[in-house]
Structure formats: C-alpha cells, structure tokens
Amino acid sequence: MFHNKQTVLQTAHSSPNVLRNVLGDVLVRNDLNGLSKESLGQSVGIHALYILRYSVRYTLRFFYLFCFVCLGLSGFFVPAFAQSNTLSNHWDYEKTHLKQISIDGSLYKKFSLARFNQFPEAALSIELVHSLSRYSWDVYQQFSLWTVPQLNSYAVSLGSDQIAWLAPNGEEINFYQNAKAQYQILEVAPAKLTRPWTAVREGNSNRIEIHSDEDWVYIYRDGSLKLLELPSGRRLSFKTKLSQIEAITLVVDGRQKVLLEAEYDSLRRLIDLSVGPINYRFEYIGDSEFLKSLLPFGIVERGTFFSYDNGFISELHLPNGEHQVFNWHKDFNPSEAGSERLAFMNDNQAFLYRDSEYIYSIEQSKKGISLTASNRLDQTESLVFNSIKNRLSRIDRGGQKHEISWKKDSNPAIKNKLGKITAPNGTVLLDLTYDSEGRVIRMRRRGEAEIAFKYDTLERMIESKRGSYPPTHYFFEGTDDKPHKIQDPLGQSAIYLYNDRGQIRQYTSKNGGIYKFEYNEWGQLIHRNYPMGVWLSLTRDTHGRVIELKHSNETEVRREYDDYNQLVKVIHNEDVWEYRYDLQGRLSAVYKNSNLWDSFSYLADEDRLKVVERGEDGVEKVSEYDLKGNLLKQTDPLGNSINYHYDAIGQLLGWEDQESGVIDFEYDKGGNLVLQKNKLDHLVKRKYNPFGLLKEKDTSEQALRIEYDKADRIVFMDYGQGQTVRFKYDAYGRVIEARTGNSITQYEYNALDQVTQKTDVYSNQEKSVIEYGYNESGNKTLMKLTRYNSQGERLEGMRVRNEYDDLDRLIKVFQNKRLILENRYSEKELTLEESLYGNGVRDLFSYNNDGKLVKRITLAPDNSVLSEESYTWNDKNEIIANERQFY
C-alpha cells in the first residue's frame, strides 16, 4: 500500500574502508575548494590518505572522525575542553559534552544561525550558544547566558610578558613570552610555526597578531579585532566596538562585500543580526541579559522562546511546537553529595541534572571527570575526561567501553597527542606513532596493514605506504602545500593545477580526462569543463546563491528567492515551478505553470502535527507526526492507514495496517532489536554478543549463527542444515577466502583493493578462475574466465573486454574479440540513445524533457519491432506505470 514503509531490520557490518572514504570526502570538500567528489572519480581514494597530513597537526580532529565513523558514537561530541592545541582556525571550537551536558556541568545547547559560505577557505559558523555566566548580576551569582561567540573577540596585553586572547569562537588562550610556553609571544612571526597558535607583538606596540599554523592571521589594534588575513590573500575586515563585532566585510583585490551586520542596544545587547540573506531579532526580559526570544526575520511564528527559573534556563519552546525542559542542581554541596568537590567547580555551583530525555550525573575520580546520561529506559552512556591531561579517556555506550590513551612523552611535540583507541574486547582499534616533530609516521588500524608516512622539510606528506605495497607519492611545486601530482601504488598519476589563490583550476584524471574550473572574484565556482565538450555554468547572486544554471546539453535552470531566503520560483527549461510558504516557513503550495500542483496544510495540537497533502487532482494524503518528527500515522487517498508506535526514547515498537495487521518489535537494553512478531505469531528472534554484534537470528524457516574474530569481522556463518560459510582475511582486512560445504572461493587483490582474480573450487575438484582488469578510472575493462576439470586440464575459456569513453560511460563490450554490445550516446543530451547487440538486435531509447526514460523499442536485425516498453512518470519523478508489449 505504501511504497515508503519504514525499513526496520538492518544488519550492517562496518567496512574498514569507511573511514578512508569519509576522509577522502572531507578532503574533497575542504581542501580542493569546490571540486566535487564525483568529478574526482577514482582519485578520491588516493586523496583520502593525503588528508592524514592534517592529522599531523590536528590528531584530535582525526580521532573525532574515527569515533564518529568507526565507533558509531554519534551521540558524543568530544572536542577539546579548554585551551587545546588541536583547535581549528575555522571557528568550530566546542566544549566536551555528552548529550546536553558540558564537561563543566552546564547545559550544552547551540542554535546554528547561519554560515559564511561566500568564500572557499571555510564555511564559518555563526551560532547562538548557552553558557553559565562568570560574573554575578543583580541577585544572581550564576545565570544562563546566551551569546553569539563569533561576535566577541579581543587580544590584550597583560603586562609585558602575557597576552590574553578571546578568539572569535569563544575560546580563551593565554600567550607568554617564554620559550617553553605552549603558546608563545614573539616579536617577529617565524617562517615555520611549530605551534597551532602564536602571538606576535613588536615591543609595546598596540598591534597584536595571532598566527595559526594554517597561515590564518588575526590582527588586533588597541585590543579590538580589525583584520583576518587568509592564506589565499583574501581578507575579512571587522568593524568593532571594544570586543563586540558590528560588521564583517570580505575584501578581495580592493572589492568589498558585507557578510555580517550586528546591531546592539544601549546596554550593548545584541538585538539584530544579518548574515547574508538571513536575519534574526533578539528580545530580552526587561533590562536583563536573559534572552526571551529568537525571531528569524522578526517573525513570531518562527520564533524560539526561552523561560528561566531563578536565573537558569528552564524551558525552550521551539517553532515546531516541541517543548524542552531543563532542571538544575543548584547550590551544589560536595559534602552532601558524598564526594570530593569537582576540580572545575566552586561550592554552590549549579549543574544540569535533567532535560526532557536524560538524567545526568557528574562525578570525579582518579581517572578524571565522569559524565553519565540515563534515558527513560535506564540505558546509559558516559564519558570520562582527564582534567589533568585535558583529554578524553573513555567513551562508554551501554557498557561498550572504548579506552583512549594519549602519549606520555618528554617531547612537547608528542606529549598528550592521541596514542591508542582500544575496543571493548581489548583489541586496539587505532595506534599512532609520531616522529620528533609530532608528525604521524605510522598508523595501525585493527585488522589492517600498517600505513607509514614520510614528510619533507616543509612538513608536507610526500609518501604513504600501506603494508608491503609500493607507496603513494605526493609531488609539490616550490613551497606550495597542495600536491600537484599524486601517484598511486600502481604508478598511475593524477595532476592538479591551482590558481593564484590556491583553488584548483585544472584536474587531469588518471585516465587522462581533463577537468577545468573557473571562479568569480570571491572564489566561488562559476564554471566547470568536463571531457568531451561537456560543461556546466553557474550564475550567483550577491549572497552566493546559485540563481542560474546552464548545461552543455542546453538545459537551463533559474531560481528566485524572496526576502526571507525562501526559494519561490524555479524555471526549468519551459516549466515554471512556484512555491508558497506559511508563516512558519513551511511549504504550503506548489504551482506548475500557474496551475496548482500540490498543497499542504498543517494542523497542530499539543502532541502531534497533521500534514495534509492535496495533489492537483484533489486527492489527499495525510501524515501525522509527533513533535520529535516520528511518523505516527499515514493515510492514503483510499483511506487505508498505517499506525506507528514508539517507546519512550523513540524506538519503533511496530505498526499496524490492513495488509500486515500488527507488527511488534522488542529491544534489549543496548537498543538492539531482539524480537519481531506479526499477526500470525511468526517470530524473528535475535541475540547479540557482549559487544553488540548479531550472533543469532531465529525464524520459523531458518536458524542463523554468526561468529566473529577479534577485529569484529565475520568468520563463520551457520544457516542450519549443514549450510555454513567460513571467511578468511588477509593482512589488509580483505576477504581472501569464503568456504562452504560445496565450494571454496578465493580472492586476490591489487594495491587499490580491486579484485584481480576470483577462483572457485568445487566439491568435484573442478575449478573456475576469473581474472579482472581495470582502467585508470577503476572501471572493469577485462574479465577472463577459465574452467578446469578435476585433473587441472583446461575445459573452456571466455574473455570479455569493456571499453569506456572519457566520461567513463560504457561504449563497447567484446566477447572473445567479437563485438557483442555497442552503446551510442546523444552528443547533446549525453543520454543513451541506442544499444546494438552482436546478434543484430537493437534497443532504441527515448526520453522526456526532464531526461527520464519513457520508451525502449527493441528492433530485430530486419528493423521489425520485437517489443516496446514504456515508462510513465508523475510530476514527483516516480514511475507510476511500466508496460511492455511483444510483437
């Protein structure tokens, strides 16, 4: 009945390549400045290793990404707590926290207001952040304070040997005129920075520069921030009054663009903020600093409202109707708590102990500060923070403990850098080794071969070597810090050329395809050239939004926005789409060529939101959601409905509908699905090992048993009735053998983890061998099949060869030198027009104006029609009919 019924049963086994792929994507987005992952093709895998260059300076960043991707710890955010030497220069400093409690006991809460996305160096975030005040006001010794940290910054001299810096992200750092200090004051900036931040002040000058090892330079005069100089030569100019920033302007070659404007009242409270096309109004309670409301564009219906109890935030009312509650433990008395006073706390200091979903506890022991969060089902998560080393030491989710150790070394370049991450079963997930300069030179990941790194005198990574394979080489020109050539272990190279601002202007792929990129004066991508004459052109407005897109296939798309940054019109070739919104900014109507195509109405009560969608034919589809966004009920145009049920923490307990009846689910304390039952009492039972991995699955038809090795890889699967599979892995974590009761399948790989040979040995000792070949883009170009009898004599063979064009489209397939398939593409539309088969049969393809396949006609060698297949699409890009007729 519903094509989008929720998929509940999923069993995923993490690949050791997941981290590498994510790192590659990070590099593409942040380092190549506008070059998409798709346009890079197969070179992304090579770039993934190069991103480790950043882990040399910022090992914590690498650690966090490792935690999120490999450990699945999405509930944690654990950047450094205070004055860490691993901070980003891009305004993303945060406190260590668990759920909504910070390591200092305060509420961790932030609202993302906007992002600078108009220049390529970084998408700088502008956020509203909660903290506890450090000073008393009126009758309050402590109270909740909401600030936008990016609007406050200063650098002031505290005598001749100390500088206090408040960075534009809320972080505080003290610099000292001491060679042994973590943060130093120098009179001249050195050519090579060995610390993440260095202050430069000449004598008693009122000019202070804060330099980062990524070549960002903040310039202050008389304590106020004036300029931020970026490595590309672009500048951010700041209009400030004391420490408060009133405007930020991007300056490029003498041209200026205002990015941000802030207005303050007579009490110097922020009351209006504009970032590009986005605007916020701030309202307060009387003359206090208690924020009462945050109103996008001044619209009350879109506002967030704040309530307080004795100075502490107690309630939040969000625009979607959600109501969040916070309770504080005030006047904390360590003797009453039966524990020693926490290192960061004073007597009578408050801390958060409950929100709408969790109860929190905070304790201190010899191991450090421990935060624990317990939900309504008594499921717990915790972390331990070593306040002496200023580092996280343990992450615990439902008893699954990951231990983190940091380097104990007399060398300050190595001391307190990430050393190991240990899994709950005691195996080492990650182990890093550093050289005397604090650079990662060896990385070991569980179940994979060691990766070794080499650097040049400019601290650029020039080689990465995995196991016994040849290394990946990185080549540079002059003192550039971005590689101009990357050569993979197979000797294949990709070439990169950059413009004078460090943005990639030309990329030559390993297969020789040339991609070119053009940018406007602000560094925004406006044109891409692909191989074979394909191009894409972008036009942007003053806010950097794409308002026109043109393609070499003559496709044109134009976009229009209203004063509230809402997309209101899209003109796609000859079709005009218009969008309307309600006061809360929700889509209310869609028009196609001036005719109503779809409409939405929203009916809210205390605990749910009903969304009614009406198509152009007047047919209604109704969906109901709770205030957390969980789908509660869905009703189709025929009146058939599905009701979904959830437990106290939002886990799906099942659904009921006319087709399936009642489906029920049960979970264990770790949140793992253990029981599934339908209306016929058909059961699916699951059991998990102590580390949360599925080990048994029982149904009425089959009993599945799974075993794992110490690297949590599947090594044995028993399907019952003698059906088993055993797996073996090589030193690189790849499956090299799968053994069943009837056959053995063996795999061989190259240095890029591509399967080069697959061998199947059957119970009668006959054997088949398939050899694979690839082109530089990673496309499979060769498949050579050979069969042998039990005596090893060759029985038969087959050779299949594929050819591709410069856009990596399949154009020809040969079998034993005989052409069996040829694909022809439209030069203009780039779509597949015709497939010619070796037997003379042809397929002809036709498309609608949106490029979607609408008909395939199959012709015999004499051009007579063998069959016709048609596809019908609705305006939501869904196939609603598929018919095939034979002749």
N, C-alpha and C positions, 0 to 999 in steps of 0.2 A: 504493500500500500504506500509506504513512504520510502523513497529512494535513499534518504539520508538518515536512516535509523542508526542510532549510536552503536559503534563497534566497541564492545566491552572487553572481549577476550583477546589479549595480546601477550605474546611471549617474545621478548626481544633479547637477543644476545649481543652485547656490545662488541663491535669490531675494534681491533687495536688500531685501525686506521682512522677512527672517528676524530681523534684529537688532531691528527695530521691534516685531515680535511678542513676542520674548523680553523686551524691556524692558517691554512692556506687562504681561506676566505677572509680572515682578518687582514692578512697581508694585502690581498687584492683591494679590499675596501679602504684600508687606512694608509697603505704605503704607495700604491700606484696611482692614487688620486684620479679616480674617475674611470679606470679601466675595469670593465666588468669581468666577472669570473668566467662567463660564457665565452667572451672574446679571447680569453687567455687559453682556452682549451686545455690540453693535457699538461701545459706548463705549470698549472696550479700546484700539482703535486711536488714539483721541484721547488717552487716558491715557498711551499709550506715549511721546508727545512730552513730556508733563509730567514723566516720570521724569528727563528731562535736567536738571531742577532740581538733582538730586543730583550730576550731573557738574560743576556749577559748583564744588562744594566738593571733590568726590572724583573728579577726572578719571582717576586710575589705575583706579578701580573700573570706570569706563566703558570704559577701554582693555582691561582684562582680559576683560570681557564681549564686547567687539568681537573680541578674539583668539579666544576660545573659539567664538563663533558664526560669524563670518565667515571666519576663517582656518582653523578646524578644528584648532586646536592644543591638543587635549585632553591631550596628553602633558606639557604645560608647566603649571606653576603659578607665576606670577611676580609676586606682590605685593611691596611694597617691602621692601628688605633690612633697613634699620635706621633708626629714628627718622624715618620718613617722615611727611610732613604730610598723608597721604591715608589714614590708618588709620580703620577702622571703630570705632565705640564698642561693637560687639557681640561683642567677644572673638574676632575672627576674624583677628588678626594672624598672619602667617606669613612665613617666610624665602623669598627667591627660591630656587628649586630646579629641577633638571632630573632627571626620573625620581626616583631616590632619593639624589641627592647635592645638598646645600645649597651655596649660593654660597661658604660658608666652608670647604667640603671635608668637612663632617661628614655623617653619614647623616641624610637626611630621612625620618623614619618617624613615623607617628602612628596611634593607635588611637582611634576615636571611642567613648567610653564611654557617653555619654548626652547629652540635650539638654533644657534647660528649655523646655517648651512649654506652661506653665500660665498664661502671661500674654502679651498680644499684642504688647508692644513689640519683642520679639526672641526667637528660639529660640537661647538661648545654649548654646554647645557646651562639653562637658566632655571633655577629650582627654588621653590619655597620649602624651607626646612625647619623642623621643630628642634628646639634645644631648651635646656634649662638655663635661666639667667645666671650670670656670675656676680650679680650685684643685687642689692635689695632695692625695693621700690615701695614707697608708702608703708603698708603694714606687712608686705610680703618679703620674707627673707629669700625665698626662691619662687619662681613662677615660670610658666610656659612662655616661651618666646618664639615667634615665627619670623624668620628672616629670609632674605634672598642673599646668600653668602657672596654671590658673584658681584654684588653691588657695593661691597665694602672691602677696601684694601688699603694698607699703608706700609711704609718701611721707614722706621725712625731710629736714630742713633740714641743708644742708652750709654752715654759716655763715649770714650774714645775707642773702647775695645769690644763693643757689643752693638748689634743691630737687631731690632725686633721687627719681624715681617709677618703681616697678616695677608696671606695670599688670596686671590680672588675666588677661592673655593672654600674659605672658612678655616683653612689650616694655618696654624701658627708655628713659626720656626724662629729660633734664635741663632744668630751668627756670631762667631767670636774671632778675635784677632789672635788665633792660636793655631799653630801648625797641626796639633793633634785633634783639634775640634772636628766633629762630624761635619759641621757647616762653618766654613771659613770666611773671613773678611780679607780681601786682597786689595791692593791699590791699582793693579792692572789685571785685566782678565787674561788668563793663560791661554795659549793656543789649544791646549788639550785639557779639558776639565775631567778630573778624576772623581768628582763627587756630583751627585744629582743636582745640587743647588750650591751656588757660590755667590756671595755678595761682593760687589766691587765698589769701593769708595776711595776717592783720592783725597788724602788728608782729612781735613774737617769740612769738606765740600757738602753742600746741601743736596747734592745729586747722588743718589744711590741706585746702582744697577743690580738686579738679581738675575744671574745667568743660570740656565739649565744645561745639562749635558746633551740636550737635543737642540741646542742653539736658539732657544727662546730667551729673549732678554726683556725683562720688565724694568722700566725706567721711572724713578720717583724723584720729585723735587719738593723740598720742604715737607717731606712725608707723604705727599699725595701722588697717586699713580697718574702718569702722563702718557706713557707710550708702552706698547708691547711690540717689539721688533721680531718678526717671524723669519725663519730661515730662507723663505722664498724672496725676501725683500719687501713683502707686504708689511703694513703696519696697522695696528689698532691704536687710535688716538682716544684718550679719555678726558672727558670734562668732569672734574671732581670738585667737591667742596669738602675740605678736610678729608675724611676717609670715605665719604659717600660718593658713589659714581652717579653722575646725572646723565651722561650720554657716552656712547661708544661709537666711533666712526672708523670705517675701514678706509685706509689710504693706500692707493696704488698709483705710482707714477704721477703723483700730484692730483689725481682724481679722488674724490671722496664720496662715500656712501654711508649714511647714518644707519647703523644696525640696531641701536637701542636708545631709548629715551626714558628717563625716570623722573617723576615729579614727587616732591616731598612737601609736607605741610609745614607750618611754623614750628611744630615740635620735632621736625626732621623725621617724621614717619613717612614711609613710602605709601603714596596714595594712588599713583597711576604709573603703569609700566607698559611700554610699547616695544615689542621686538618684531621688527619687520611688519607683517600684516596682522599681528596678533596683539591684543590689548587686554589689560586687566585693571580693575579698580579694586582698591583695598579699603575696607572700612573698619573702624576700631570702636571699642567701648569707651565712650567719653573721651577723656584726655589720657587714658591709659595706653599702654603698649599691647593690650590684649586685642588681637585681631578678631574681628567679629564676622567678616565675610570676605570672600574672594570671588569677584564677579567678572567673568570673561566679557569683555566689551560692555561692562556695566549692566549686563542683563541678569536680573534677579533669578529668572527661571533656570539659568545655567550655573548658579552660584553654589559655592561650598560655604557652610555656616559652622561657626565654632562656638562652643559653650565651655564654661570653666567652673570649677569647684575649688574655692579657696585658692585661686591663682593658678591651678593646674588644669590643663585641657581635660575635659570630661566627656564631651560628645562632639562628634562630627556628623553633619548632615550633608550627604553628597547629592549631586544633581540627579542621579538615578533613583533616588529615594532611599538608598542604603543609609542606615543609621549605625555608626560605630561608637562604642562606649569604652572609656578608659578609667581604671581605678588605680589610685596611687597609695603606696605605703608611705605615710608622712611621719616625720619626727622619728626616724629610724634610731633605735637604741640598741647597740650591739650586745649589751648585757642581757636584755630581754630576749634577743634572738638566740642567745646561747652560743654565739660565735664571736671571733675577733672582728674588730672593725675592718671593713674593706679598705684596701690601700688608697683608693681614689676618693673615698667618702669621708665627709666630716660627720660628727654627731648631728643628729636631727636632719640629716639629708633625706630627701624623698627619692623613691624609685618606683617605677611602674611594676605593678604585680598582676594586672589583669587587663585584657582587652576583650573584644567581642568573641574571640575564638580561642584564646590561650590564657593559661595561668602561668606566671613566670616566677622563678626563684633565682636568686643570685647569692653566691657563696664564694668564700676564698679559702684555699688550702695551700699546701706547699707547692702543688702543681700549678697554681695560678687562680685566676678568677673564673668561676664556672657559671654559665648561664644555662637555664633549663626552661623549656616551654612544654606545657602539657595541654593537650586539647580535651574536648569533652568526652572522648573515648579513652582517656588516660594514655594516649600514645604520646611518647616523649621524644624530644630532640634536644641536644645540648651541645655546647662547645666549651672548651677550656682555653683561656687566654693567659699566656705567661707575661705578667705585667713587668717583670724584670727584663726579659729579653724583648718585650714589646712585640711578641709574635703569638700567633695561634698555635696551640699544641695538640688539640684533639677536636675531632668532629664526631658526634655520636648521633645516629639516627635509629631510634628504636633498638638500641643495643648493638648496632653495627658501628664499631668504633674504628675510625681512621686516625692513626697517630701521625703527627707531623713533627719532624725534628729539624733543627737549624744548626748550622755549622758553628762548632766551638773552635775558634782558631785565633791565634795571636795576631794574625794579619788582618788589619781592619778592612781590607778589601774583600775578605772572605767571611769574616765573623758575622754571625746572625743571618747568613744567606740560607735559602732553602736547601736542606740536605736530602731528607728522605720523606716519603709518604708510605706508611705501612697499612696494608689492608686488614680487615677484621680477622682473617685467617692467619695473620702473621707474616704473610709474604710482602715483599717490598714492591709497591706499585711504581714508584719513581725514585731514582737515585741519581743525584747530580754531583759532579766533580768539577772543581774550579782550578784555574791557574793562579799564579801570584797576583795577577791584575784583577782577579774577581770575575773572570770570564768563564762561562761554561765550556769545558773541554771534553767532557764525557757525559752522556746521558744514557741511563739504563731504565727501560720500562719493562714491567713484568711480562714475561713470555715473548720478548722481542730481543733481537740482537742489539748490542751496544752501538750508539752513534757517537762518533768522535768529531770534534770541531777544531779547525785551525783558523788563526787570525793573522792579519798583517800588522805592521807597526801603527796603523791608524785605527786599530781595533775593529776593522771590518772582517767579517767572516769570509774566508776565501775558500774553505773546503769543509765539506761534511761527508763523513764516511760511515756507512752502515755495515756492520759486520765485516765479512770478507769481500764484499763487493767493491768495485772501483769507486772512488769518491765522486761527489758532485762538486764541480768547481764554480766559483763566482769570480768574475773578472770585472775590474773597475778601470775608469779612465781618470788619471790625475788623482785629485783628492776627493772626487765625488764619493758620496756614501751610499749611492744606489748602484747596483750591478748593471753593467752594460751587456754582459753576456753570462748566461748560465748554461753550463754543460752538464748533462745528466750522466749517470754511470755507464750508459751505452754509447756515450760520445756524441749524443745529439744536442744541438745548441739552439737556444732562443736568444734573440738580440733585442736590446732595448735602447732607444734614443730618447733623450729628455730635452725639454725646452729650458730656457734660462732661469725658470722658476722651479725647476725640478719635477715638472709634470711630464708624464710620458707622452711623447708626440708620435712615436712610431714603434711598433712592435712587430718583429718578424718571428713567426712561429717556427717550431722545429721542422715543419714540413714546407717551409719557405713562404707561407702566406703572409702578406704584409697588411698590417692594420695601422691606420693613421688617425690622429686625434687632434682636434683644434679646440681652443678655449677662448672665452672672451677676456676682457681686461681684468675681470675679477677672479679669473681662474676656473670658471665654470665651463663644463663641457658643452660645446655647441655643434660639433660635427664629428662624425666617425666615418671613416672609409674602410670598407672590408674588401677582401679579394673579389675578383670577377666583376668589378664595377658597382658593387653594392655599397650604398651609403645611407646615412641617417643624419638629418639636420634638425637641431633643436633651437627654438627661439624662447628666450626667458624674459620675464618682466623684471621690474626693479627689485623685486623681492627674491629673485632667483627661481621662481616657479616656472615650469615649462608651460608655455601658453600656445606653442605651435610645434608640431612635429611633422616632418616631411621625410618620406622614404623614397628610395630609388625606384620602387615599384609604383610610384605616383600616388601612394596613399598619403592623405593629409588629415591631420587631426588638430583641431583648435580647441582651446579650453578657456573658459572665462570664470572668474571668481567674483564674489560680492565683497562688500565691506567687512564681512565677518569671516573672511578666509574660507568660505564655503564654495565648492565647485558648483556652479549654477548652469553651465552650458558646455556641451561637448559637440563639436561639429566634426563628424567622421565622414569624409567624402561628401555624399549628398544627404546624409542623415543628420538631423539636428535633435540632440537629446537635451532636455531641460530638467533641472532638479529644483524642488522646493523643500523647505525645511520648516519645522515648527519652532517655537520659541526656545526649546531646549536644544536645538541644533540637530534634531533627529530628522531623517529623511521622511517627508510626508507625501510627496507625489513625484512621479516621473512622467514626462511627456516626450513622445517621439513624433517629430514633425507636426507639432502643435496639438496632437491628439493624446488624450490621457492614456498612458500605457500601464501604469501601476500606481497604486496609492497605499498609504499606510496610516493607520490610526493607532493611538496608544492610550490605553485605559489603565490607570494605576490605582491600586488600593494599598492597604498597609503592608502587604507582604508579597505582592506579585504585580507583574506588568503584563498586560494582554496586548499583543500586536496583531492587528487585523490587516491583512494584505489583500487588496482587491485588484484583480487583473483588468485588462482592457475590456474583457467580456463580462465583467461584473462578478465573476466567481471569487469567492472568499476563501482564504486560508488563514487559520487562526493559530497563533503560537502564544503560550503563556510561560513566563519566566519568573523565577524568584529574584530577589534583589541582589543575589550573588551572580546572576546570569545563567543559572542552571535551567535547562528546558524542563518545564513541568507538564505541559500538555500540548499536543499538536493535533489540530483537526483539519482534515482535508475538505475539498469542496463538496464531497458526498456526505459529509457529516461523520465519517469514520475518524476515530480519535485514538491516540496513544497517550497514556498517563505514565509519567516517570516519577520514581520515588528515590529519595536520598536520605542518608543518615545525617547525624548531627554535624559531621565535618564535610559533608558534600559528596561522599562516595555514593555512586549509583547503586541502589538496592534492588532495582529491577524496573520492569514496566508491564503494562497490561494493555492489550488491544484485542480487536475482534478476531484477528488472524492467529496470533500466537497465544492468546489467553494471558496467563500470568507468568512472567519470568522473574525469578528471585535470585539474588546474589548474597553471599556472605563473605566476610573478610576476616583475616586474622589481625592480631594486634599491630602487625607491621604494615597493614594496609594491603596485603596480598589477597587476591581473590581465591577463596578456598572451596566454595560451593556454588554451583549453578543448578537451578531446578526449574522445570517447566510445568505446565498444567497437567501433563501425563506422569508427573513424578520421575521423569528422566533426569538423572543426576550426572553432574560432572564434578568430581572431587579433585582437589589439588592439594599437594603437600610441598613444602619448601625446606631446603636445608637451612642450617643456622645462619647462613649468610644471605638469605632471601632469594635464592635461586630455585626455580621449579625442579623438583626431583621426582614427583609422581603426579600422574594425571589419569584418573579412572573414569571411564564411561561404561555404559552397558555393552558397547561394542568392543572396547579395547582398553588395555591397561598399559600405560606408558611409564617407563622408569628411565631416569637420566642420572648420569654420574659426571662429575667434573674433576679436573686436575687442580693443582694449587693456584693456577693462574685463572681459575673460574671459567675454563674452556670446556665445552662438552667433549668427553672422551668415550662415552658409551651411552647408547640408547637402546632400550629393550621395548619393543612394541607388543610383546607377548607371542605365544605360539611359535616360538623359535625365531622370530624376526628381530634381529639385532644389527646394530651398526657400531663399529668401533672407529675412532678417529685418532690419527697421529698428526703431530705438528712439527714443523722444523724450527730452527733457532730464530726465525723471523716471525713466528706466530701464525704461519700459514698452514692450512690443512695439506698434508702431503700423502695421506692415505685414508681411505674410507673402506672398511672391511665389513662385508655382510656374510650371511651364510652361503651365498651363491657366487659371490664375486669379490674381487679386490680392485679398487680404483685408486690409482696413484697419480699424483700431480707434480709437475716440475714448473719452476717459475724463473723469470729473469729478474734483473735488479730493480725493475719498476713494478714488481709484483704481478706482472701479467703471466697468465698460464701459458707456458710454451709447449707442454706435452701432457696429454692425458692418456693413461694406459689402463685398460680394463682386462683383468684376468678372470676367466670364468671357471666354474667348477669342473668342467671337462678339459681344462687346461688350454682351451683356445684363448686367443688374445686379440684385442684390437688396440691400435695405437693411433692417436690423433695428434698431429703436430700443428702448432699455431704460429702464425707470423703476424706482425703488426707494422703499421707505418708510424711515422713520427708523431702523428696526432693521437695514436693509441687505437685507431680503428683496426679491426681484424682484417688482414689482407690475404691470409693464407690459412687453409685448413686441409691438411694432408692426412687421409685415413688409410690405414693399412691393417689387414686382418691376417692372422696366422693360425694354423691348426695346432694341435697339441704337440706335434713334433717340431714346432717352430718354423714350419715351411709357410712361405707367403701364399695366401689364398687369393686375395684380391686387393685392389687399392683404388683410391679416388683422390683427386686433387681439385680443390675449389679455390679459386683466386678472385678477390674482390678489388675493384678499382673505385677511387673516390675523386671528386673534384676538389678545388681549392676551398670550397665551403664545407668540406667533409661530408658531402652527400654521396650516397652510393650511386654509381653510374653504370658499372658493368660487373657481371658475375660470369666467370668461366668455370666449366667443369671439365677436367681433363683436356684443357686447351679449346674446348668448344664453348662458344658464347651461348649461355642459357638465359641470360636476362640483361636487358639494357634499359635504363631509365633515362627519360628525357624530361627536362625541366623548362618551364617558362622563363625566358630571359628577363621579362618584366616583373612577373608576379613571384618568381622563384619557386612556384609550386610544381609538383609532379604532374606532367601533362600526359605522359604515355609510358607504359611498360611493355617492352617487346620480349617475348619468350622464345626460347630456342626452337620450339615446335611451330613457330609462325603465329601463334595466338597473341593478341594484343589486348591490353587494358587501356581505355581512354578515360581520363578523369576531368571533371568539370566542377567549378566552384562558384559560390555566390559572391556578392560584393564584399563580404566580410572575410573572404578567403577560406570558407568552410566547404568541405567536400559535399556536393549534392548529388552527384551521379557518377557511377562507374559502369562503363559499357565494355563488355568483353566480345571481341571480334575473332572469328575464325580466320585461317590463312586466306580464304577467298573473300574476306571482308563481310561475310554474313554475320548477323548478330547472334551470339550464343546466349548472352544473358544481359540483363540490365539490373543494376542495383541502385536504388535511390535513397537519399537521406533527407529527412525533413527536420529543420531546426526551428525552435521557437526563439523569441527575442531575448531569452535568457541564456542563449548559447547551449541549449540542451537538445539532444536528439529526441524527437517525440515520435518519429516513425522511421522504420527501416524496412524496405520491401525489395525483394529480388524475384525477377521473373526470368524463366528459362524459355528458350525458343528451340 
